[in-house]
Amino acid sequence: MLVLNLACEAGHGFEGWFASSTDFESQQQRGLLSCPLCNSVQVRRMPSAPRLNLSAAAEPVAPAVAAAPASGARPSSAPRASKGSGPPSGEGVPALAIELQRQVMQAVRTMMANTEDVGDRFATEARRIHYGETEQRGIRGQATPDEARELADEGIAIVALPIPDALKDPLQ
């Protein structure tokens, strides 16, 4: 198994596990690799130190981001190391960058857990809520650039937030 440190064009660092370097190159050429934060397919291999497994008893410990805390728990101030695969991490990536990436992912998870996905009806539902035609609630969905401009012109505040595919509902 080959563990590679990867980064997208926006500089988001993450880890990828591949059967071989040929497997990595094949997936990259076919556009199968994407950043878990911004979904960019412009992924490049980053330099990393070799990992040697000299014996089964001496399994290496790779830096990794701690699992997301339970709802309501306060995030720790520093990432923890853990064995095996896990959320995005990377050797040579500053600990602060890893922690910030973890906090962003946690914020997105919290937002998704506490909002209703209205899909392409976003602009319509945002207007209904704004004008008091339906109950006040948190919603998320898709709006075209024209719909977003129209909502802003009407004084309806929205925030564009790309959701990583890894966090989207697999049933959609």
PyRosetta script that sets phi, psi and omega in degrees:
from pyrosetta import init, pose_from_sequence

init()
pose = pose_from_sequence("MLVLNLACEAGHGFEGWFASSTDFESQQQRGLLSCPLCNSVQVRRMPSAPRLNLSAAAEPVAPAVAAAPASGARPSSAPRASKGSGPPSGEGVPALAIELQRQVMQAVRTMMANTEDVGDRFATEARRIHYGETEQRGIRGQATPDEARELADEGIAIVALPIPDALKDPLQ")
pose.set_psi(1, 134.3)
pose.set_omega(1, -179.5)
pose.set_phi(2, -110.4)
pose.set_psi(2, 122.1)
pose.set_omega(2, 178.7)
pose.set_phi(3, -105.7)
pose.set_psi(3, 121.4)
pose.set_omega(3, -177.2)
pose.set_phi(4, -118.4)
pose.set_psi(4, 143.6)
pose.set_omega(4, 170.7)
pose.set_phi(5, -87.7)
pose.set_psi(5, 127.6)
pose.set_omega(5, -176.6)
pose.set_phi(6, -124.1)
pose.set_psi(6, 160.7)
pose.set_omega(6, 175.4)
pose.set_phi(7, -149.2)
pose.set_psi(7, 149.2)
pose.set_omega(7, 176.9)
pose.set_phi(8, -94.1)
pose.set_psi(8, 178.1)
pose.set_omega(8, -178.6)
pose.set_phi(9, -64.5)
pose.set_psi(9, -21.7)
pose.set_omega(9, 178.1)
pose.set_phi(10, -85.9)
pose.set_psi(10, -3.7)
pose.set_omega(10, 177.5)
pose.set_phi(11, 90.6)
pose.set_psi(11, 7.4)
pose.set_omega(11, 177.1)
pose.set_phi(12, -72.0)
pose.set_psi(12, 123.9)
pose.set_omega(12, 179.5)
pose.set_phi(13, -93.0)
pose.set_psi(13, 142.4)
pose.set_omega(13, 176.9)
pose.set_phi(14, -157.4)
pose.set_psi(14, 172.0)
pose.set_omega(14, -175.1)
pose.set_phi(15, -113.3)
pose.set_psi(15, 143.4)
pose.set_omega(15, 176.2)
pose.set_phi(16, -129.6)
pose.set_psi(16, 142.0)
pose.set_omega(16, 179.4)
pose.set_phi(17, -112.7)
pose.set_psi(17, 127.8)
pose.set_omega(17, -175.6)
pose.set_phi(18, -135.0)
pose.set_psi(18, 155.4)
pose.set_omega(18, 178.0)
pose.set_phi(19, -68.4)
pose.set_psi(19, -32.9)
pose.set_omega(19, -179.0)
pose.set_phi(20, -163.3)
pose.set_psi(20, 172.3)
pose.set_omega(20, 176.3)
pose.set_phi(21, -66.7)
pose.set_psi(21, -30.4)
pose.set_omega(21, 176.2)
pose.set_phi(22, -65.0)
pose.set_psi(22, -39.4)
pose.set_omega(22, 177.4)
pose.set_phi(23, -62.3)
pose.set_psi(23, -44.9)
pose.set_omega(23, 177.3)
pose.set_phi(24, -58.4)
pose.set_psi(24, -51.0)
pose.set_omega(24, -177.7)
pose.set_phi(25, -60.7)
pose.set_psi(25, -40.3)
pose.set_omega(25, 178.9)
pose.set_phi(26, -63.2)
pose.set_psi(26, -47.3)
pose.set_omega(26, -179.7)
pose.set_phi(27, -64.5)
pose.set_psi(27, -37.9)
pose.set_omega(27, 179.9)
pose.set_phi(28, -66.1)
pose.set_psi(28, -45.0)
pose.set_omega(28, -179.8)
pose.set_phi(29, -63.7)
pose.set_psi(29, -33.5)
pose.set_omega(29, -179.2)
pose.set_phi(30, -85.2)
pose.set_psi(30, 0.5)
pose.set_omega(30, 178.5)
pose.set_phi(31, 72.9)
pose.set_psi(31, 25.1)
pose.set_omega(31, -178.1)
pose.set_phi(32, -87.0)
pose.set_psi(32, -13.1)
pose.set_omega(32, 179.7)
pose.set_phi(33, -93.4)
pose.set_psi(33, 136.2)
pose.set_omega(33, 176.3)
pose.set_phi(34, -148.1)
pose.set_psi(34, 153.4)
pose.set_omega(34, 179.4)
pose.set_phi(35, -69.0)
pose.set_psi(35, 132.5)
pose.set_omega(35, 179.3)
pose.set_phi(36, -71.1)
pose.set_psi(36, -13.2)
pose.set_omega(36, 178.9)
pose.set_phi(37, -94.9)
pose.set_psi(37, -48.2)
pose.set_omega(37, -174.5)
pose.set_phi(38, -114.6)
pose.set_psi(38, -1.7)
pose.set_omega(38, 177.2)
pose.set_phi(39, 68.7)
pose.set_psi(39, 13.5)
pose.set_omega(39, 177.9)
pose.set_phi(40, -66.2)
pose.set_psi(40, 139.0)
pose.set_omega(40, 176.4)
pose.set_phi(41, -96.1)
pose.set_psi(41, 3.0)
pose.set_omega(41, 175.4)
pose.set_phi(42, -84.5)
pose.set_psi(42, 79.2)
pose.set_omega(42, -174.9)
pose.set_phi(43, -108.2)
pose.set_psi(43, 135.0)
pose.set_omega(43, 178.2)
pose.set_phi(44, -127.2)
pose.set_psi(44, 154.4)
pose.set_omega(44, 178.3)
pose.set_phi(45, -81.2)
pose.set_psi(45, 134.7)
pose.set_omega(45, 179.4)
pose.set_phi(46, -103.1)
pose.set_psi(46, 153.8)
pose.set_omega(46, 177.1)
pose.set_phi(47, -63.7)
pose.set_psi(47, 144.8)
pose.set_omega(47, 176.9)
pose.set_phi(48, -153.0)
pose.set_psi(48, 155.8)
pose.set_omega(48, 177.5)
pose.set_phi(49, -75.9)
pose.set_psi(49, 146.1)
pose.set_omega(49, 178.1)
pose.set_phi(50, -66.3)
pose.set_psi(50, 148.5)
pose.set_omega(50, 176.1)
pose.set_phi(51, -110.7)
pose.set_psi(51, 122.2)
pose.set_omega(51, -178.7)
pose.set_phi(52, -111.4)
pose.set_psi(52, 130.6)
pose.set_omega(52, 175.6)
pose.set_phi(53, -107.4)
pose.set_psi(53, 94.5)
pose.set_omega(53, -174.7)
pose.set_phi(54, -80.2)
pose.set_psi(54, -23.6)
pose.set_omega(54, 176.1)
pose.set_phi(55, -158.2)
pose.set_psi(55, 161.1)
pose.set_omega(55, 179.2)
pose.set_phi(56, -63.8)
pose.set_psi(56, -29.4)
pose.set_omega(56, -178.9)
pose.set_phi(57, -77.2)
pose.set_psi(57, -22.1)
pose.set_omega(57, -176.7)
pose.set_phi(58, -106.3)
pose.set_psi(58, 55.1)
pose.set_omega(58, -180.0)
pose.set_phi(59, -69.1)
pose.set_psi(59, 129.8)
pose.set_omega(59, -177.8)
pose.set_phi(60, -69.1)
pose.set_psi(60, 151.5)
pose.set_omega(60, 176.2)
pose.set_phi(61, -108.4)
pose.set_psi(61, 115.5)
pose.set_omega(61, -179.0)
pose.set_phi(62, -96.1)
pose.set_psi(62, 147.2)
pose.set_omega(62, 177.2)
pose.set_phi(63, -66.2)
pose.set_psi(63, 138.6)
pose.set_omega(63, 178.5)
pose.set_phi(64, -149.4)
pose.set_psi(64, 157.9)
pose.set_omega(64, 178.2)
pose.set_phi(65, -80.5)
pose.set_psi(65, 140.4)
pose.set_omega(65, 179.3)
pose.set_phi(66, -64.5)
pose.set_psi(66, 150.1)
pose.set_omega(66, 177.3)
pose.set_phi(67, -60.4)
pose.set_psi(67, 152.7)
pose.set_omega(67, -179.0)
pose.set_phi(68, -60.0)
pose.set_psi(68, 135.0)
pose.set_omega(68, 179.3)
pose.set_phi(69, -68.1)
pose.set_psi(69, 157.0)
pose.set_omega(69, 177.3)
pose.set_phi(70, -62.3)
pose.set_psi(70, 155.1)
pose.set_omega(70, -178.6)
pose.set_phi(71, -53.7)
pose.set_psi(71, 132.6)
pose.set_omega(71, 179.9)
pose.set_phi(72, 88.7)
pose.set_psi(72, -16.0)
pose.set_omega(72, 178.9)
pose.set_phi(73, -77.2)
pose.set_psi(73, 148.0)
pose.set_omega(73, -179.7)
pose.set_phi(74, -88.3)
pose.set_psi(74, 132.4)
pose.set_omega(74, -179.0)
pose.set_phi(75, -66.3)
pose.set_psi(75, 148.7)
pose.set_omega(75, 176.9)
pose.set_phi(76, -72.9)
pose.set_psi(76, 163.0)
pose.set_omega(76, -175.6)
pose.set_phi(77, -87.1)
pose.set_psi(77, -7.0)
pose.set_omega(77, 179.7)
pose.set_phi(78, -144.0)
pose.set_psi(78, 147.5)
pose.set_omega(78, 178.1)
pose.set_phi(79, -69.3)
pose.set_psi(79, 152.5)
pose.set_omega(79, 178.3)
pose.set_phi(80, -109.0)
pose.set_psi(80, 151.4)
pose.set_omega(80, 176.2)
pose.set_phi(81, -84.6)
pose.set_psi(81, 144.7)
pose.set_omega(81, 176.7)
pose.set_phi(82, -145.7)
pose.set_psi(82, 160.0)
pose.set_omega(82, 179.8)
pose.set_phi(83, -84.6)
pose.set_psi(83, 152.1)
pose.set_omega(83, 170.9)
pose.set_phi(84, 79.4)
pose.set_psi(84, -164.6)
pose.set_omega(84, -177.1)
pose.set_phi(85, -79.4)
pose.set_psi(85, 161.2)
pose.set_omega(85, 179.7)
pose.set_phi(86, -175.1)
pose.set_psi(86, -162.1)
pose.set_omega(86, 179.2)
pose.set_phi(87, -62.6)
pose.set_psi(87, 170.5)
pose.set_omega(87, -177.1)
pose.set_phi(88, -53.4)
pose.set_psi(88, 138.5)
pose.set_omega(88, 175.7)
pose.set_phi(89, -155.9)
pose.set_psi(89, 176.4)
pose.set_omega(89, 177.1)
pose.set_phi(90, -173.4)
pose.set_psi(90, 137.2)
pose.set_omega(90, 174.5)
pose.set_phi(91, -70.0)
pose.set_psi(91, 142.0)
pose.set_omega(91, -179.9)
pose.set_phi(92, 84.8)
pose.set_psi(92, -8.1)
pose.set_omega(92, 176.1)
pose.set_phi(93, -87.7)
pose.set_psi(93, 127.3)
pose.set_omega(93, -179.2)
pose.set_phi(94, -55.8)
pose.set_psi(94, 142.4)
pose.set_omega(94, -178.9)
pose.set_phi(95, -57.2)
pose.set_psi(95, -35.8)
pose.set_omega(95, 179.4)
pose.set_phi(96, -64.0)
pose.set_psi(96, -40.3)
pose.set_omega(96, 178.9)
pose.set_phi(97, -63.9)
pose.set_psi(97, -40.5)
pose.set_omega(97, 178.8)
pose.set_phi(98, -64.3)
pose.set_psi(98, -43.6)
pose.set_omega(98, -179.8)
pose.set_phi(99, -65.4)
pose.set_psi(99, -42.3)
pose.set_omega(99, 178.6)
pose.set_phi(100, -63.8)
pose.set_psi(100, -40.6)
pose.set_omega(100, 177.8)
pose.set_phi(101, -62.1)
pose.set_psi(101, -42.2)
pose.set_omega(101, 178.5)
pose.set_phi(102, -62.9)
pose.set_psi(102, -41.7)
pose.set_omega(102, -179.2)
pose.set_phi(103, -67.3)
pose.set_psi(103, -38.3)
pose.set_omega(103, 177.2)
pose.set_phi(104, -63.0)
pose.set_psi(104, -46.1)
pose.set_omega(104, 179.4)
pose.set_phi(105, -61.3)
pose.set_psi(105, -39.8)
pose.set_omega(105, 178.6)
pose.set_phi(106, -65.5)
pose.set_psi(106, -40.4)
pose.set_omega(106, 178.8)
pose.set_phi(107, -63.5)
pose.set_psi(107, -40.4)
pose.set_omega(107, 178.5)
pose.set_phi(108, -65.1)
pose.set_psi(108, -42.8)
pose.set_omega(108, 178.1)
pose.set_phi(109, -60.4)
pose.set_psi(109, -42.9)
pose.set_omega(109, 179.7)
pose.set_phi(110, -63.6)
pose.set_psi(110, -44.4)
pose.set_omega(110, 178.7)
pose.set_phi(111, -60.3)
pose.set_psi(111, -43.7)
pose.set_omega(111, -178.4)
pose.set_phi(112, -67.3)
pose.set_psi(112, -34.1)
pose.set_omega(112, -179.7)
pose.set_phi(113, -73.0)
pose.set_psi(113, -21.7)
pose.set_omega(113, -174.1)
pose.set_phi(114, -114.2)
pose.set_psi(114, 17.6)
pose.set_omega(114, 177.6)
pose.set_phi(115, -133.3)
pose.set_psi(115, 159.0)
pose.set_omega(115, 178.1)
pose.set_phi(116, -97.4)
pose.set_psi(116, 131.4)
pose.set_omega(116, 177.4)
pose.set_phi(117, -83.8)
pose.set_psi(117, 111.9)
pose.set_omega(117, -179.8)
pose.set_phi(118, -103.7)
pose.set_psi(118, 6.3)
pose.set_omega(118, 175.7)
pose.set_phi(119, 58.4)
pose.set_psi(119, -134.2)
pose.set_omega(119, -176.7)
pose.set_phi(120, -79.3)
pose.set_psi(120, 1.8)
pose.set_omega(120, 174.2)
pose.set_phi(121, -88.3)
pose.set_psi(121, 12.5)
pose.set_omega(121, -173.4)
pose.set_phi(122, -55.5)
pose.set_psi(122, -51.2)
pose.set_omega(122, -176.5)
pose.set_phi(123, -61.2)
pose.set_psi(123, -43.3)
pose.set_omega(123, -179.9)
pose.set_phi(124, -63.0)
pose.set_psi(124, -47.5)
pose.set_omega(124, -179.1)
pose.set_phi(125, -66.6)
pose.set_psi(125, -38.1)
pose.set_omega(125, 178.6)
pose.set_phi(126, -61.3)
pose.set_psi(126, -42.0)
pose.set_omega(126, 177.6)
pose.set_phi(127, -64.4)
pose.set_psi(127, -45.0)
pose.set_omega(127, -179.0)
pose.set_phi(128, -59.5)
pose.set_psi(128, -41.0)
pose.set_omega(128, 178.4)
pose.set_phi(129, -67.9)
pose.set_psi(129, -46.7)
pose.set_omega(129, -177.7)
pose.set_phi(130, -59.2)
pose.set_psi(130, -41.1)
pose.set_omega(130, -177.3)
pose.set_phi(131, -91.2)
pose.set_psi(131, 9.5)
pose.set_omega(131, 174.5)
pose.set_phi(132, 74.4)
pose.set_psi(132, 18.8)
pose.set_omega(132, 179.8)
pose.set_phi(133, -81.0)
pose.set_psi(133, -14.7)
pose.set_omega(133, 178.2)
pose.set_phi(134, -147.0)
pose.set_psi(134, 168.6)
pose.set_omega(134, -175.6)
pose.set_phi(135, -64.4)
pose.set_psi(135, 149.4)
pose.set_omega(135, 176.9)
pose.set_phi(136, -70.4)
pose.set_psi(136, 127.5)
pose.set_omega(136, 178.3)
pose.set_phi(137, -162.0)
pose.set_psi(137, 161.1)
pose.set_omega(137, 176.5)
pose.set_phi(138, -81.2)
pose.set_psi(138, 131.7)
pose.set_omega(138, 178.6)
pose.set_phi(139, -129.9)
pose.set_psi(139, 160.5)
pose.set_omega(139, 172.0)
pose.set_phi(140, -143.7)
pose.set_psi(140, 157.5)
pose.set_omega(140, -179.4)
pose.set_phi(141, 170.7)
pose.set_psi(141, -160.3)
pose.set_omega(141, -177.9)
pose.set_phi(142, -115.0)
pose.set_psi(142, 142.1)
pose.set_omega(142, 174.3)
pose.set_phi(143, -137.5)
pose.set_psi(143, 144.7)
pose.set_omega(143, 176.1)
pose.set_phi(144, -73.8)
pose.set_psi(144, 162.4)
pose.set_omega(144, 176.2)
pose.set_phi(145, -56.4)
pose.set_psi(145, -38.2)
pose.set_omega(145, 178.1)
pose.set_phi(146, -64.4)
pose.set_psi(146, -43.5)
pose.set_omega(146, 178.5)
pose.set_phi(147, -62.6)
pose.set_psi(147, -40.8)
pose.set_omega(147, 179.7)
pose.set_phi(148, -62.7)
pose.set_psi(148, -42.2)
pose.set_omega(148, 178.1)
pose.set_phi(149, -64.1)
pose.set_psi(149, -42.2)
pose.set_omega(149, 179.5)
pose.set_phi(150, -62.8)
pose.set_psi(150, -42.1)
pose.set_omega(150, 178.1)
pose.set_phi(151, -61.3)
pose.set_psi(151, -44.2)
pose.set_omega(151, 179.2)
pose.set_phi(152, -62.2)
pose.set_psi(152, -41.1)
pose.set_omega(152, 178.7)
pose.set_phi(153, -62.0)
pose.set_psi(153, -30.4)
pose.set_omega(153, 179.3)
pose.set_phi(154, -85.6)
pose.set_psi(154, -0.6)
pose.set_omega(154, 179.6)
pose.set_phi(155, 82.8)
pose.set_psi(155, 18.9)
pose.set_omega(155, 179.6)
pose.set_phi(156, -96.2)
pose.set_psi(156, 114.0)
pose.set_omega(156, -176.8)
pose.set_phi(157, -79.2)
pose.set_psi(157, 127.3)
pose.set_omega(157, 175.4)
pose.set_phi(158, -133.4)
pose.set_psi(158, 161.6)
pose.set_omega(158, 177.3)
pose.set_phi(159, -129.4)
pose.set_psi(159, 128.1)
pose.set_omega(159, 175.3)
pose.set_phi(160, -83.9)
pose.set_psi(160, 126.3)
pose.set_omega(160, -178.3)
pose.set_phi(161, -140.2)
pose.set_psi(161, 110.1)
pose.set_omega(161, 176.9)
pose.set_phi(162, -69.6)
pose.set_psi(162, 131.6)
pose.set_omega(162, -179.6)
pose.set_phi(163, -101.0)
pose.set_psi(163, 122.1)
pose.set_omega(163, 177.3)
pose.set_phi(164, -59.4)
pose.set_psi(164, 139.2)
pose.set_omega(164, 179.9)
pose.set_phi(165, -54.2)
pose.set_psi(165, -32.4)
pose.set_omega(165, -178.5)
pose.set_phi(166, -62.4)
pose.set_psi(166, -21.3)
pose.set_omega(166, -179.1)
pose.set_phi(167, -102.1)
pose.set_psi(167, -7.6)
pose.set_omega(167, -178.9)
pose.set_phi(168, -74.4)
pose.set_psi(168, 154.4)
pose.set_omega(168, 179.6)
pose.set_phi(169, -67.2)
pose.set_psi(169, 120.8)
pose.set_omega(169, -177.9)
pose.set_phi(170, -65.7)
pose.set_psi(170, -15.5)
pose.set_omega(170, -178.7)
pose.set_phi(171, -85.0)
pose.set_psi(171, -7.4)
pose.set_omega(171, -178.3)
pose.set_phi(172, -82.8)
pose.dump_pdb("model.pdb")
